[in-house]
Amino acid sequence: MGKIFNIIWQSELDSTQSYFNSMNFEHLPDWTVIATKNQTKGRGQGDNQWETQKDKNLTFSILIKPTFLKPSQQFLITQIISLGICDYLKQFTENACIKWPNDIYIGNNKICGILIQNSICGDIFSNSICGIGININQTYFCLAPNPTSLKLETGNDYEIEKELEDILKYIRLRYEMAKNMNILVKEYMSKLLFFNIDKPYYYMGKRIIAKIIDVNEYGHLILITKDNNKIIASMKEIRFELNQ
């Protein structure tokens, strides 16, 4: 079997996601990976930044070309990446879960952030650039409100290059499973933080008590309130109250 991943290490980048966007990546092979041990301006959802210490963590972006998916199935990429990382973390802990839509938590603490950019050309799903930041050996954080890392969870140090190859293998396995979407969707829901549990949220600025019951094909969160009202929420409309 030939080489599966085309991994390109850079000594320092402001953002692996931005680096990809500056390239003519359409001509790069599927499963090209840009990785760095020193990302200075990592991007998160919206205007958020990803805090990372030099040589301590994994920050990388993957180019995949999921042409077997329809544009309406974009959220499956989120499920593929999220489940692949949870599979990887299962080697170290049974407590890994997904905070909708694609933050990876161990218990109530965040270990991984994901940023996905999809490109659609007509009715063809041409490519996805999947940016991933995962805390490996960092133990002190200045800005992140509820961080954790593999070292904080296990007490051990890890070799960054080896962990990258390991994570990619788990993600690739989930990618191959995406052709059986029913399995993927069910497993994503089973890993979802607070699934089917009454919890407080802020929805459209108002505090509510509700339980997550599903995520639709577009990635919107579906909840039922205690007085039996159904809510379908986008990321900008709902906020988790994690300290409850």
C-alpha positions in Angstrom: 0.0 0.0 0.0 1.3 3.5 -0.8 1.7 6.4 1.5 -1.7 7.4 2.9 -0.9 10.8 4.3 1.1 13.6 2.8 2.4 15.3 6.0 4.1 18.6 5.6 5.7 20.0 8.8 6.4 23.7 9.1 8.6 25.0 11.9 6.2 27.9 12.7 2.9 29.2 11.2 0.4 31.8 12.2 -2.3 29.3 11.3 -2.3 26.0 9.5 -5.7 26.8 8.2 -4.6 30.2 6.8 -1.5 28.6 5.3 -3.7 26.1 3.3 -5.9 29.0 2.1 -2.8 30.8 0.8 -1.8 27.8 -1.4 -3.2 26.4 -4.6 -4.4 23.4 -2.6 -6.8 22.1 -5.3 -3.7 20.5 -6.9 -2.5 18.9 -3.7 -3.3 15.2 -3.1 -6.1 14.0 -0.9 -5.1 13.7 2.7 -2.4 16.4 2.6 -1.7 17.6 6.1 0.0 20.9 7.1 1.3 20.7 10.7 3.3 22.9 13.0 4.6 22.7 16.6 4.4 26.5 16.9 1.1 28.1 15.7 1.1 31.8 16.7 -2.4 32.8 15.6 -4.5 29.7 15.7 -8.1 30.2 14.6 -11.2 29.0 16.4 -14.9 29.5 15.8 -15.9 33.1 15.0 -13.3 35.5 16.4 -11.9 33.0 18.9 -8.2 32.1 19.0 -6.6 28.8 19.9 -4.1 29.1 22.7 -1.1 26.8 22.3 2.4 26.7 23.7 5.4 26.1 21.4 6.5 22.5 21.0 3.8 21.2 23.4 0.7 20.5 21.2 -0.6 19.4 17.9 -1.9 22.0 15.5 -2.6 20.8 11.9 -5.0 21.0 9.0 -6.1 18.2 6.7 -7.2 18.5 3.1 -9.8 15.9 2.2 -11.8 15.6 -1.0 -15.1 13.8 -0.1 -16.6 13.8 -3.5 -18.8 10.8 -2.6 -20.8 13.2 -0.3 -23.5 15.6 -1.4 -23.3 19.3 -0.5 -26.3 18.8 1.8 -24.2 16.2 3.8 -21.5 18.6 4.9 -22.1 18.0 8.6 -20.9 14.5 8.2 -17.3 15.9 8.0 -17.8 17.4 11.4 -19.0 14.0 12.6 -16.1 12.2 11.0 -13.4 14.4 12.5 -15.1 14.5 16.0 -15.5 10.8 16.2 -12.0 10.1 14.9 -10.5 12.2 17.7 -12.7 10.6 20.3 -11.6 7.2 19.1 -8.0 8.3 19.4 -8.6 9.6 23.0 -10.2 6.3 24.0 -6.7 4.9 24.3 -6.2 7.2 27.3 -9.6 7.9 28.8 -13.2 6.7 28.7 -14.5 10.2 29.3 -14.0 11.8 25.9 -17.1 13.4 24.5 -18.2 16.0 21.9 -19.5 19.4 22.9 -21.8 20.3 20.0 -20.9 20.9 17.3 -17.2 19.8 17.3 -15.3 20.7 20.5 -13.8 17.6 22.1 -14.0 17.4 25.9 -12.7 15.1 28.6 -15.4 15.5 31.3 -16.1 19.2 31.4 -12.7 20.3 30.1 -11.8 21.1 26.5 -8.9 19.2 25.0 -9.5 19.8 21.2 -10.9 22.4 18.9 -11.9 21.9 15.3 -12.5 24.4 12.5 -13.9 23.1 9.2 -14.1 24.9 5.9 -16.0 23.2 3.1 -15.8 24.1 -0.6 -18.8 23.4 -2.8 -18.8 23.6 -6.6 -22.3 23.4 -8.0 -23.6 20.0 -6.8 -20.1 18.7 -6.1 -18.6 18.6 -2.6 -15.1 19.4 -3.8 -13.0 19.6 -0.6 -12.8 20.2 3.1 -9.9 21.8 5.1 -10.2 20.5 8.6 -8.2 22.5 11.2 -7.5 20.7 14.4 -5.8 21.9 17.6 -5.3 19.2 20.4 -3.5 19.8 23.7 -0.9 17.1 24.2 1.9 18.1 26.6 0.9 21.6 27.7 0.0 21.9 31.5 -0.3 25.6 32.0 -2.8 27.8 30.1 -3.3 31.6 30.3 -6.5 32.3 28.4 -8.5 29.1 27.9 -11.3 29.0 30.5 -11.5 25.2 30.9 -8.6 23.4 29.3 -7.0 20.0 29.7 -4.4 18.0 27.8 -3.2 14.5 27.5 -0.4 15.2 30.0 -2.8 16.7 32.5 -5.1 13.6 32.2 -2.4 10.9 32.3 0.7 12.5 33.7 2.7 11.3 30.7 4.7 13.1 28.0 4.0 12.2 24.3 6.0 12.4 21.1 4.2 14.9 18.9 5.0 13.4 15.5 3.9 9.9 16.5 0.6 11.2 18.0 -0.2 13.1 14.8 0.1 9.9 12.7 -2.0 8.0 15.2 -4.8 10.6 15.1 -4.8 10.7 11.3 -5.3 6.9 11.2 -8.3 7.1 13.5 -9.8 10.0 11.4 -9.2 8.0 8.2 -11.1 5.0 9.6 -14.1 7.2 10.4 -13.9 8.7 6.9 -14.2 5.2 5.4 -17.2 4.5 7.7 -18.9 7.6 6.4 -20.3 5.6 3.5 -22.5 4.0 6.1 -23.9 7.2 7.4 -26.5 5.7 9.8 -23.7 4.2 12.0 -21.8 7.5 12.0 -24.7 9.7 13.0 -25.8 7.3 15.9 -22.3 7.2 17.3 -21.9 11.0 17.1 -25.1 11.3 19.1 -23.9 8.8 21.7 -20.8 10.8 22.3 -22.5 14.2 22.5 -22.0 16.1 25.8 -25.3 16.3 27.8 -27.3 14.2 25.3 -30.8 13.5 26.7 -30.0 15.2 30.0 -31.8 18.3 31.3 -29.3 21.1 31.5 -29.3 25.0 31.5 -28.5 26.8 28.3 -28.8 30.4 27.1 -31.0 30.5 23.9 -31.4 33.8 22.1 -30.1 35.5 25.3 -32.7 33.8 27.6 -31.8 31.1 30.1 -33.7 27.8 29.6 -33.6 24.2 30.9 -33.7 21.7 28.1 -32.3 18.4 26.9 -30.5 17.7 23.6 -32.4 15.1 21.6 -30.9 15.3 18.1 -28.7 17.1 15.6 -30.2 17.6 12.1 -28.5 17.0 8.8 -27.4 20.7 8.7 -25.7 20.4 12.1 -28.4 22.4 14.0 -28.9 21.3 17.6 -32.4 20.1 18.5 -33.6 20.4 22.1 -36.8 19.9 24.1 -37.5 22.3 27.0 -39.0 21.2 30.3 -42.4 22.6 29.1 -42.1 20.5 25.9 -41.2 23.2 23.4 -38.9 22.1 20.6 -35.9 24.3 19.8 -33.7 24.1 16.7 -30.6 26.2 17.3 -27.6 27.3 15.3 -24.2 28.0 16.9 -24.9 31.7 17.2 -28.2 31.2 19.0 -27.3 28.9 21.9 -24.6 28.8 24.6 -23.8 26.0 27.0 -23.7 26.7 30.8 -20.9 24.3 31.6 -20.5 25.1 35.3 -23.9 23.6 36.2 
